[in-house]
Structures are given as structure tokens and as C-alpha cells.
Amino acid sequence: MKKNCWQYMECGREPGGENASTLGVCPAAAEEKLDGVHGGVNAGRACWVIAGTFCNCELPGVFTDKNASCAECEFYKLVRQQEYPEFISSARLQEMLQ
């Protein structure tokens, strides 16, 4: 089964998650425009293009600030590997968000 970022990272910020009431629902868990991308729920398997997501449990960032750190993220690397050769580029995901 393919995991969404909140399952992999165990952040508890998905709707109804243990940290959603204190930290808020993660924007990736709420972004419906990317539902189904890479087999995920909402943007759960494309979180690196969503501003406001926590990166390695750090403060949320904007896409341009977090892009480099996301490239080093284990979850990002896992999704790239699992989805190869149909992995959707960040640029195409950004277009899908428009």
C-alpha cells in the first residue's frame, strides 16, 4: 500500500489526526486538486509542492524555500522511486494546482 506523507512521517496532522487540533490540518492533507496523484489522497504523495507543510517537523515553509530540503527528504525519494518512470515533476504539479 502506498502511504501518504502524514502516514509516512507520522505527524498526526491529517483530518482527525492526533495533532490536527493543536497544529492544524496539514495543507497537503487538504489540497484536493492533487487528489490521486501518485496514488495518494489529496496531496499526500505530492507534499513537496504545497506551501505550509511541515518539513522534517520544522516550521512550515513556502515552496521556493523548501524545494531544496524536500529533495533530500526520505519520503520524496521514496515516492520518486515508487513512481518511476511516471513520477510527475514539481513543475507539472504546480501547473495542476493553478
MODELLER restraints for C-alpha pairs under 7 A, 6 or more apart:
rsr = mdl.restraints
at = mdl.atoms
rsr.add(forms.Gaussian(group=physical.xy_distance, feature=features.Distance(at['CA:2:A'], at['CA:39:A']), mean=6.94, stdev=0.5))
rsr.add(forms.Gaussian(group=physical.xy_distance, feature=features.Distance(at['CA:4:A'], at['CA:40:A']), mean=5.78, stdev=0.5))
rsr.add(forms.Gaussian(group=physical.xy_distance, feature=features.Distance(at['CA:4:A'], at['CA:41:A']), mean=6.79, stdev=0.5))
rsr.add(forms.Gaussian(group=physical.xy_distance, feature=features.Distance(at['CA:4:A'], at['CA:44:A']), mean=4.33, stdev=0.5))
rsr.add(forms.Gaussian(group=physical.xy_distance, feature=features.Distance(at['CA:4:A'], at['CA:45:A']), mean=5.33, stdev=0.5))
rsr.add(forms.Gaussian(group=physical.xy_distance, feature=features.Distance(at['CA:5:A'], at['CA:44:A']), mean=5.15, stdev=0.5))
rsr.add(forms.Gaussian(group=physical.xy_distance, feature=features.Distance(at['CA:5:A'], at['CA:45:A']), mean=6.11, stdev=0.5))
rsr.add(forms.Gaussian(group=physical.xy_distance, feature=features.Distance(at['CA:5:A'], at['CA:47:A']), mean=6.91, stdev=0.5))
rsr.add(forms.Gaussian(group=physical.xy_distance, feature=features.Distance(at['CA:5:A'], at['CA:75:A']), mean=6.86, stdev=0.5))
rsr.add(forms.Gaussian(group=physical.xy_distance, feature=features.Distance(at['CA:6:A'], at['CA:12:A']), mean=6.48, stdev=0.5))
rsr.add(forms.Gaussian(group=physical.xy_distance, feature=features.Distance(at['CA:6:A'], at['CA:13:A']), mean=6.66, stdev=0.5))
rsr.add(forms.Gaussian(group=physical.xy_distance, feature=features.Distance(at['CA:6:A'], at['CA:14:A']), mean=6.36, stdev=0.5))
rsr.add(forms.Gaussian(group=physical.xy_distance, feature=features.Distance(at['CA:12:A'], at['CA:18:A']), mean=4.97, stdev=0.5))
rsr.add(forms.Gaussian(group=physical.xy_distance, feature=features.Distance(at['CA:12:A'], at['CA:19:A']), mean=4.81, stdev=0.5))
rsr.add(forms.Gaussian(group=physical.xy_distance, feature=features.Distance(at['CA:12:A'], at['CA:20:A']), mean=6.35, stdev=0.5))
rsr.add(forms.Gaussian(group=physical.xy_distance, feature=features.Distance(at['CA:13:A'], at['CA:19:A']), mean=5.24, stdev=0.5))
rsr.add(forms.Gaussian(group=physical.xy_distance, feature=features.Distance(at['CA:13:A'], at['CA:20:A']), mean=4.47, stdev=0.5))
rsr.add(forms.Gaussian(group=physical.xy_distance, feature=features.Distance(at['CA:13:A'], at['CA:23:A']), mean=6.99, stdev=0.5))
rsr.add(forms.Gaussian(group=physical.xy_distance, feature=features.Distance(at['CA:13:A'], at['CA:24:A']), mean=6.39, stdev=0.5))
rsr.add(forms.Gaussian(group=physical.xy_distance, feature=features.Distance(at['CA:13:A'], at['CA:25:A']), mean=4.88, stdev=0.5))
rsr.add(forms.Gaussian(group=physical.xy_distance, feature=features.Distance(at['CA:13:A'], at['CA:26:A']), mean=5.23, stdev=0.5))
rsr.add(forms.Gaussian(group=physical.xy_distance, feature=features.Distance(at['CA:14:A'], at['CA:20:A']), mean=6.35, stdev=0.5))
rsr.add(forms.Gaussian(group=physical.xy_distance, feature=features.Distance(at['CA:14:A'], at['CA:25:A']), mean=5.52, stdev=0.5))
rsr.add(forms.Gaussian(group=physical.xy_distance, feature=features.Distance(at['CA:14:A'], at['CA:26:A']), mean=6.09, stdev=0.5))
rsr.add(forms.Gaussian(group=physical.xy_distance, feature=features.Distance(at['CA:14:A'], at['CA:29:A']), mean=5.63, stdev=0.5))
rsr.add(forms.Gaussian(group=physical.xy_distance, feature=features.Distance(at['CA:15:A'], at['CA:25:A']), mean=5.82, stdev=0.5))
rsr.add(forms.Gaussian(group=physical.xy_distance, feature=features.Distance(at['CA:26:A'], at['CA:53:A']), mean=5.97, stdev=0.5))
rsr.add(forms.Gaussian(group=physical.xy_distance, feature=features.Distance(at['CA:27:A'], at['CA:50:A']), mean=6.81, stdev=0.5))
rsr.add(forms.Gaussian(group=physical.xy_distance, feature=features.Distance(at['CA:27:A'], at['CA:52:A']), mean=6.23, stdev=0.5))
rsr.add(forms.Gaussian(group=physical.xy_distance, feature=features.Distance(at['CA:27:A'], at['CA:53:A']), mean=6.05, stdev=0.5))
rsr.add(forms.Gaussian(group=physical.xy_distance, feature=features.Distance(at['CA:28:A'], at['CA:42:A']), mean=6.66, stdev=0.5))
rsr.add(forms.Gaussian(group=physical.xy_distance, feature=features.Distance(at['CA:28:A'], at['CA:43:A']), mean=4.64, stdev=0.5))
rsr.add(forms.Gaussian(group=physical.xy_distance, feature=features.Distance(at['CA:28:A'], at['CA:44:A']), mean=5.64, stdev=0.5))
rsr.add(forms.Gaussian(group=physical.xy_distance, feature=features.Distance(at['CA:28:A'], at['CA:47:A']), mean=5.35, stdev=0.5))
rsr.add(forms.Gaussian(group=physical.xy_distance, feature=features.Distance(at['CA:28:A'], at['CA:50:A']), mean=6.10, stdev=0.5))
rsr.add(forms.Gaussian(group=physical.xy_distance, feature=features.Distance(at['CA:28:A'], at['CA:53:A']), mean=6.62, stdev=0.5))
rsr.add(forms.Gaussian(group=physical.xy_distance, feature=features.Distance(at['CA:29:A'], at['CA:42:A']), mean=5.79, stdev=0.5))
rsr.add(forms.Gaussian(group=physical.xy_distance, feature=features.Distance(at['CA:29:A'], at['CA:43:A']), mean=6.00, stdev=0.5))
rsr.add(forms.Gaussian(group=physical.xy_distance, feature=features.Distance(at['CA:29:A'], at['CA:44:A']), mean=5.85, stdev=0.5))
rsr.add(forms.Gaussian(group=physical.xy_distance, feature=features.Distance(at['CA:30:A'], at['CA:42:A']), mean=6.27, stdev=0.5))
rsr.add(forms.Gaussian(group=physical.xy_distance, feature=features.Distance(at['CA:31:A'], at['CA:42:A']), mean=5.24, stdev=0.5))
rsr.add(forms.Gaussian(group=physical.xy_distance, feature=features.Distance(at['CA:31:A'], at['CA:43:A']), mean=5.55, stdev=0.5))
rsr.add(forms.Gaussian(group=physical.xy_distance, feature=features.Distance(at['CA:32:A'], at['CA:42:A']), mean=4.60, stdev=0.5))
rsr.add(forms.Gaussian(group=physical.xy_distance, feature=features.Distance(at['CA:32:A'], at['CA:43:A']), mean=6.84, stdev=0.5))
rsr.add(forms.Gaussian(group=physical.xy_distance, feature=features.Distance(at['CA:33:A'], at['CA:42:A']), mean=6.79, stdev=0.5))
rsr.add(forms.Gaussian(group=physical.xy_distance, feature=features.Distance(at['CA:33:A'], at['CA:96:A']), mean=6.96, stdev=0.5))
rsr.add(forms.Gaussian(group=physical.xy_distance, feature=features.Distance(at['CA:33:A'], at['CA:97:A']), mean=5.99, stdev=0.5))
rsr.add(forms.Gaussian(group=physical.xy_distance, feature=features.Distance(at['CA:34:A'], at['CA:42:A']), mean=5.20, stdev=0.5))
rsr.add(forms.Gaussian(group=physical.xy_distance, feature=features.Distance(at['CA:34:A'], at['CA:43:A']), mean=5.01, stdev=0.5))
rsr.add(forms.Gaussian(group=physical.xy_distance, feature=features.Distance(at['CA:35:A'], at['CA:41:A']), mean=5.17, stdev=0.5))
rsr.add(forms.Gaussian(group=physical.xy_distance, feature=features.Distance(at['CA:35:A'], at['CA:42:A']), mean=3.57, stdev=0.5))
rsr.add(forms.Gaussian(group=physical.xy_distance, feature=features.Distance(at['CA:35:A'], at['CA:43:A']), mean=5.85, stdev=0.5))
rsr.add(forms.Gaussian(group=physical.xy_distance, feature=features.Distance(at['CA:36:A'], at['CA:42:A']), mean=6.43, stdev=0.5))
rsr.add(forms.Gaussian(group=physical.xy_distance, feature=features.Distance(at['CA:37:A'], at['CA:45:A']), mean=6.62, stdev=0.5))
rsr.add(forms.Gaussian(group=physical.xy_distance, feature=features.Distance(at['CA:38:A'], at['CA:45:A']), mean=5.94, stdev=0.5))
rsr.add(forms.Gaussian(group=physical.xy_distance, feature=features.Distance(at['CA:38:A'], at['CA:83:A']), mean=6.58, stdev=0.5))
rsr.add(forms.Gaussian(group=physical.xy_distance, feature=features.Distance(at['CA:45:A'], at['CA:79:A']), mean=6.91, stdev=0.5))
rsr.add(forms.Gaussian(group=physical.xy_distance, feature=features.Distance(at['CA:48:A'], at['CA:67:A']), mean=6.79, stdev=0.5))
rsr.add(forms.Gaussian(group=physical.xy_distance, feature=features.Distance(at['CA:48:A'], at['CA:70:A']), mean=5.87, stdev=0.5))
rsr.add(forms.Gaussian(group=physical.xy_distance, feature=features.Distance(at['CA:49:A'], at['CA:63:A']), mean=5.88, stdev=0.5))
rsr.add(forms.Gaussian(group=physical.xy_distance, feature=features.Distance(at['CA:49:A'], at['CA:90:A']), mean=6.40, stdev=0.5))
rsr.add(forms.Gaussian(group=physical.xy_distance, feature=features.Distance(at['CA:49:A'], at['CA:94:A']), mean=6.67, stdev=0.5))
rsr.add(forms.Gaussian(group=physical.xy_distance, feature=features.Distance(at['CA:50:A'], at['CA:63:A']), mean=6.36, stdev=0.5))
rsr.add(forms.Gaussian(group=physical.xy_distance, feature=features.Distance(at['CA:51:A'], at['CA:61:A']), mean=5.86, stdev=0.5))
rsr.add(forms.Gaussian(group=physical.xy_distance, feature=features.Distance(at['CA:51:A'], at['CA:62:A']), mean=4.49, stdev=0.5))
rsr.add(forms.Gaussian(group=physical.xy_distance, feature=features.Distance(at['CA:51:A'], at['CA:63:A']), mean=5.11, stdev=0.5))
rsr.add(forms.Gaussian(group=physical.xy_distance, feature=features.Distance(at['CA:52:A'], at['CA:60:A']), mean=4.53, stdev=0.5))
rsr.add(forms.Gaussian(group=physical.xy_distance, feature=features.Distance(at['CA:52:A'], at['CA:61:A']), mean=5.28, stdev=0.5))
rsr.add(forms.Gaussian(group=physical.xy_distance, feature=features.Distance(at['CA:52:A'], at['CA:62:A']), mean=6.18, stdev=0.5))
rsr.add(forms.Gaussian(group=physical.xy_distance, feature=features.Distance(at['CA:53:A'], at['CA:60:A']), mean=4.98, stdev=0.5))
rsr.add(forms.Gaussian(group=physical.xy_distance, feature=features.Distance(at['CA:53:A'], at['CA:61:A']), mean=6.63, stdev=0.5))
rsr.add(forms.Gaussian(group=physical.xy_distance, feature=features.Distance(at['CA:54:A'], at['CA:60:A']), mean=4.44, stdev=0.5))
rsr.add(forms.Gaussian(group=physical.xy_distance, feature=features.Distance(at['CA:70:A'], at['CA:76:A']), mean=6.55, stdev=0.5))
rsr.add(forms.Gaussian(group=physical.xy_distance, feature=features.Distance(at['CA:80:A'], at['CA:87:A']), mean=5.90, stdev=0.5))
